[in-house]
Amino acid sequence: MKLSAIIWDVLYALPLLAMVAIWWIGRIKSNLFTRVSEVIELIMVKRTTRIAVITVWWWLGWHFFSD
């Protein structure tokens, strides 16, 4: 196996391992991380951020789900 392939495999695995580690730590110490629903509530308080979130979702849908 080429060294570059090994490097890309490791770079791909690192975020996955980090997500599992964060999930596991969050299960053990539930007060360590804020819930996603609470973060969304804080983000959606201002009108500007609501427009930005809608714009980002529209852009993603336009670029990934259109022909």
CORPE-V692546 format. One record per backbone hydrogen bond with DSSP energy under -1.0 kcal/mol. CO is the residue of the C=O (numbers start at 1). NH is the residue of the N-H. If there is no record, write none. Layout:
CO_NH, CO_NH
//
This chain:
2_6, 3_7, 4_8, 5_9, 6_10, 7_11, 8_12, 9_13, 10_14, 13_17, 14_18, 15_19, 16_20, 17_21, 18_22, 19_23, 20_24, 21_25, 22_26, 23_27, 24_28, 25_29, 29_32, 35_39, 36_40, 37_41, 38_42, 39_43, 40_44, 46_50, 47_51, 48_52, 49_53, 50_54, 51_55, 52_56, 53_57, 54_58, 55_59, 56_60, 57_61, 58_62, 59_63, 60_64, 61_65
//
